[in-house]
C-alpha cells in the first residue's frame, strides 16, 4: 500500500495545490471590502471563443451538433479487496455524440434525433477489488464498441408531452441526481450491478415527459429489461421494466435556495435468461438535492456554493434472481463549486454509498469517495480521486483505491 500511495499522492497533491497556488498570487481584497465572495468571474461578460479542438465541426446553427469526448483514468487498488497484485490499470471511454435538429434541417418530420457511439478500452479494477458499487462510472466490465443510443424525440402536438423513442440510457432521465454527477464511483449514477438498462447496455424504450408547471415534472417509461451487449435490437428474454418519476423543484424558505425532490417507482415483469429465471420485482426511490450556501452574486447559471444530496432505493423480488440482488441501497454526499478563490468552476466533493446484500459475509458494503475536479481549460478536466470500500460485496477485506481521471472535450 505504501509503494502505491507514493506513486499517486504526489499527483493528487499537485492537482489540489496548483489551484490554491494560483489563487494565492491574486491581490488581496482591501480591508473595507465586504466580507462576501463574488462568484461572477472577471470574463463573465466577454465573448471568448470556444477553444475546444473539434468544437462545431458541424454547425449547430444548421441543425447538426457533433461532440466527441474522451475520458481516461488510472486507478490502483492500494490495499485489501481481492488482490493488490498487478492492480494498477488504465481504462478509457470515447463518446461520440451526434444530434440532428430535424426542423433546422428542413426534414419532413419534426423533433430531433440523437446518436451516441461508445468505445471502452483498457481494464477496470473490479477483478482486484470485488466491489458491488463499481469503482468507476466508465467501467463497462467488458470492453465495448457499439452504438449505445439511437433515439428520436418529438413534442406531441399541443399537449406539452415530449416523447422519446429508441435505444436509450435509463439514467439520462431517471434515477439520476445532477448534484452527484461529478463523482467517479458508478453508484452515484447507475451502477452496472443494478441490472437496469443503463451504461454499458442501454436498451429500446418509449419515454413520455411533461412539465405540469414550472415546479413539477412527471415522466414515465417502458424499457426492454436486462439488455445484454450481444447483437440484436431486443433482448428476447420476456422481461419488461416500467418506471414512473415525479420531480418537484422548490426554493428553501429562508434563503430561497434551489432544491429538488424526486420520487419514483419501478416494476419488472418475469422473464428468462440462459443463467436462470428472472423473477417479478418492484421498487421505489426517493432523492433529495438542496443548495445550502450560495456565494454572493451567484445565480442559476453560475451556481457556486455548497450543495447536498441523498437517495434511497429499496427493491423487492418475488424469487431468486440470476443477477446480484441488492435489496436496499442509499447514497448521501455534498459538493462545493468554487471552493478555492478564483477557481470558480472547480468542484470538490465527498460522499458515501451503502448497499444491503444477500451474498453472505457481512451482507453489506459501504463506499466512501472524495475528489477534486479541476477545470484546467475549455478542453481539459483533471480529477484526483480516493475511495475506501468496507467489505467489498460483503465478503472481501476492506479496500483502499486511489486514482486520477482526465476528461478531454475535443
Residue pairs with C-beta under 8 A, 6 or more apart in sequence:
1 78
1 79
1 84
1 400
4 76
4 77
4 78
4 84
4 88
4 402
5 78
5 402
7 76
7 88
8 76
8 78
8 384
8 402
8 403
8 404
9 402
11 384
11 404
12 372
12 384
12 386
12 402
12 404
15 372
15 374
15 382
15 384
15 404
16 372
16 374
16 384
18 374
19 340
19 343
19 346
19 374
20 340
22 342
22 343
23 340
23 341
23 342
23 343
26 341
26 342
34 296
36 295
36 296
37 295
37 296
37 341
38 295
38 296
38 297
39 295
39 296
39 297
39 298
39 302
39 304
39 305
39 338
39 344
40 297
40 298
40 302
41 302
41 344
44 302
50 56
50 378
51 377
51 378
51 379
52 378
52 379
52 409
52 410
53 379
53 410
54 66
54 68
54 410
55 67
55 409
55 410
57 66
58 64
58 65
58 66
60 101
61 104
62 104
62 105
63 100
63 101
63 102
63 103
63 104
63 105
64 98
64 99
64 100
64 101
64 105
65 97
65 98
65 99
65 101
66 96
66 97
66 98
66 99
67 95
67 96
67 97
67 98
67 409
67 410
68 94
68 95
68 96
68 97
68 410
69 94
69 95
69 97
69 407
69 408
69 409
69 410
70 92
70 93
70 94
70 95
70 407
70 408
70 410
71 92
71 93
71 94
71 95
71 138
71 405
71 406
71 407
71 408
72 90
72 91
72 92
72 93
72 405
72 406
72 408
73 90
73 91
73 92
73 136
73 138
73 184
73 403
73 404
73 405
73 406
74 88
74 89
74 90
74 403
74 404
75 88
75 89
75 91
75 124
75 125
75 135
75 136
75 385
75 401
75 402
75 403
76 87
76 88
76 89
76 125
76 401
76 402
76 403
77 83
77 84
77 87
77 88
77 125
77 128
77 129
77 399
77 400
77 401
78 84
78 400
78 401
78 402
79 398
79 399
79 400
80 389
80 392
80 396
80 397
80 398
80 399
80 400
81 87
81 125
81 128
81 129
81 130
81 131
81 389
81 392
81 396
81 397
81 399
82 127
82 128
82 129
82 130
82 392
82 396
83 127
83 128
84 128
86 128
87 125
87 128
89 122
89 123
89 124
89 125
89 128
90 122
90 123
91 120
91 121
91 122
91 123
91 124
91 136
91 138
91 139
92 120
92 121
92 122
92 138
93 118
93 119
93 120
93 138
93 140
94 118
94 119
94 120
95 116
95 117
95 118
96 116
96 117
96 118
97 114
97 115
97 116
97 117
98 114
98 115
98 116
98 117
99 112
99 113
99 114
99 115
100 107
100 112
100 113
100 114
101 112
102 109
102 110
102 111
102 112
102 113
103 110
103 111
109 154
110 154
110 155
111 152
111 153
111 154
111 155
112 152
112 153
112 154
113 150
113 151
113 152
113 153
114 149
114 150
114 151
114 153
115 147
115 149
115 150
116 147
116 148
116 149
116 150
117 146
117 147
117 148
118 144
118 145
118 146
118 147
118 148
118 199
118 200
119 143
119 144
119 145
119 146
120 138
120 139
120 140
120 143
120 144
120 145
120 200
121 143
122 143
124 134
124 135
124 136
124 139
124 141
125 135
125 136
125 139
125 401
126 134
126 135
126 139
126 141
129 135
129 389
129 392
129 396
129 399
129 401
130 392
130 393
130 395
130 396
130 399
131 365
131 367
131 389
131 392
131 393
131 399
132 191
132 193
132 324
132 326
132 355
132 357
132 365
132 392
132 393
132 394
133 185
133 186
133 187
133 191
133 193
133 353
133 355
133 365
133 367
133 389
134 141
134 185
134 186
134 187
134 191
134 192
134 193
135 184
135 185
135 186
135 387
135 401
135 403
136 184
136 185
136 186
136 403
136 405
137 183
137 184
137 185
137 186
137 188
137 189
137 199
139 186
139 192
140 192
140 199
140 200
141 192
141 200
142 200
142 229
144 200
144 229
146 229
147 167
148 167
148 169
148 199
148 200
148 202
149 166
149 167
149 168
149 169
149 202
150 166
150 167
151 164
151 165
151 166
151 167
151 168
152 164
152 165
152 166
153 162
153 163
153 164
154 162
154 163
155 161
155 162
155 163
156 162
156 163
159 210
160 210
160 211
161 208
161 209
161 210
162 208
162 209
162 210
163 206
163 207
163 208
163 209
164 173
164 205
164 206
164 207
164 209
165 205
165 206
165 207
166 204
166 205
167 202
167 203
167 204
167 205
167 233
168 202
168 204
168 205
168 207
169 197
169 198
169 199
169 202
170 190
170 196
170 197
170 198
170 202
170 205
170 221
170 223
170 241
170 243
171 189
171 190
171 196
171 198
171 199
173 207
173 209
173 219
173 221
173 245
174 219
174 221
174 243
174 245
174 264
175 190
175 196
175 243
175 245
175 264
175 285
175 287
175 313
176 189
176 190
177 188
177 262
177 287
177 289
177 309
177 311
177 331
178 289
179 289
179 307
179 308
179 309
179 333
179 335
180 188
180 189
180 309
180 311
180 331
180 333
180 335
180 351
181 188
181 189
182 335
182 347
182 349
182 371
182 373
182 383
183 333
183 349
183 351
183 369
183 371
184 369
184 371
184 383
184 385
184 387
184 403
184 405
185 353
185 367
185 369
185 387
186 192
186 193
187 329
187 331
187 353
187 355
187 367
188 331
188 333
188 351
188 353
188 369
189 198
189 199
190 196
190 198
190 199
192 198
192 199
192 200
192 201
193 324
193 326
194 326
195 226
195 321
195 323
195 324
196 225
196 241
197 203
197 205
197 223
197 224
197 225
197 226
197 227
197 241
200 229
201 227
201 228
201 229
202 227
203 223
203 224
203 225
203 227
203 234
203 235
204 223
204 224
204 227
204 233
204 234
205 221
205 222
205 223
205 224
206 221
206 222
207 219
207 220
207 221
208 219
208 220
208 221
209 217
209 218
209 219
210 217
210 218
210 219
211 217
212 218
214 249
215 248
215 249
215 250
216 246
216 247
216 248
216 249
217 246
217 247
217 249
218 244
218 245
218 246
218 247
219 244
219 245
219 247
220 242
220 243
220 244
220 245
221 242
221 243
221 244
222 240
222 241
222 242
222 243
223 240
223 241
223 242
223 243
224 234
224 235
224 239
224 240
224 241
225 235
225 237
225 239
225 240
225 241
225 268
225 269
225 271
225 278
226 235
226 237
226 239
226 271
226 273
226 278
226 323
227 234
227 235
228 235
237 271
237 272
237 273
237 278
238 269
238 270
238 271
238 272
238 278
239 268
239 269
239 270
239 271
239 278
240 268
240 269
240 271
241 266
241 267
241 268
242 266
242 267
242 268
243 264
243 265
243 266
243 267
244 264
244 265
245 262
245 263
245 264
246 262
246 263
246 264
247 260
247 261
247 262
248 260
248 261
248 262
249 258
249 259
249 260
250 258
250 259
250 260
250 261
251 257
251 258
251 259
252 258
252 259
252 290
252 291
255 294
257 290
257 291
257 292
257 293
257 294
258 290
258 291
258 300
258 303
259 288
259 289
259 290
259 291
260 287
260 288
260 289
260 290
261 286
261 287
261 288
262 285
262 286
262 287
262 288
262 289
263 284
263 285
263 286
263 287
264 284
264 285
265 282
265 283
265 284
265 285
266 281
266 282
266 283
266 284
266 285
266 315
267 281
267 282
268 278
268 280
268 281
268 282
269 280
270 277
270 278
270 279
270 280
271 277
271 278
272 278
273 322
275 322
276 320
276 321
276 322
277 319
277 322
278 321
278 322
278 323
279 317
279 318
279 319
279 320
279 321
280 317
280 318
280 319
281 315
281 316
281 317
281 318
281 321
282 315
282 316
283 313
283 314
283 315
283 316
284 313
284 314
285 311
285 312
285 313
286 311
286 312
287 309
287 310
287 311
288 309
288 310
288 311
289 307
289 308
289 309
290 307
290 308
290 309
291 303
291 305
291 306
291 307
292 305
292 306
292 307
292 308
293 305
293 306
294 303
294 304
294 305
295 304
295 305
295 338
298 304
298 305
302 344
303 337
304 337
304 338
304 344
305 336
305 337
305 338
306 334
306 335
306 336
307 334
307 335
307 336
307 337
308 332
308 333
308 334
309 331
309 332
309 333
309 334
309 335
309 351
310 330
310 331
310 332
311 330
311 331
311 332
312 328
312 329
312 330
312 331
313 328
313 329
313 330
314 327
314 328
314 329
315 326
315 327
315 328
316 327
317 325
317 327
324 357
324 359
325 357
325 358
325 359
326 355
326 356
326 357
327 356
327 357
327 358
328 355
328 356
329 353
329 354
329 355
329 356
330 353
330 354
331 351
331 352
331 353
331 354
332 351
332 352
333 349
333 350
333 351
333 352
333 369
334 349
334 350
334 351
335 347
335 348
335 349
336 347
336 348
336 349
337 344
337 345
337 346
337 347
338 344
338 345
338 346
339 346
339 348
340 346
343 374
343 375
345 375
346 372
346 373
346 374
346 375
347 371
347 372
347 373
348 371
348 372
348 373
349 369
349 370
349 371
349 373
350 368
350 369
350 370
351 368
351 369
352 366
352 367
352 368
352 369
353 366
353 367
353 369
354 364
354 365
354 366
354 367
355 364
355 365
356 363
356 364
357 363
357 364
357 365
357 393
357 394
359 393
359 394
359 395
360 394
360 395
361 391
361 393
361 394
361 395
362 391
362 394
362 395
363 394
364 391
364 394
365 389
365 390
365 391
365 392
365 393
365 394
366 389
366 390
366 391
367 387
367 388
367 389
367 390
368 387
368 388
368 389
369 385
369 386
369 387
370 385
370 386
371 383
371 384
371 385
371 386
372 383
372 384
373 381
373 382
373 383
374 381
374 382
374 383
375 381
376 382
378 409
379 408
379 409
379 410
380 406
380 407
380 408
380 409
381 406
381 407
381 409
382 404
382 405
382 406
383 404
383 405
383 406
383 407
384 403
384 404
385 402
385 403
385 404
385 405
386 400
386 401
386 402
387 400
387 401
387 402
388 398
388 399
388 400
388 401
389 398
389 399
389 400
389 401
390 398
391 397
391 398
392 398
392 399
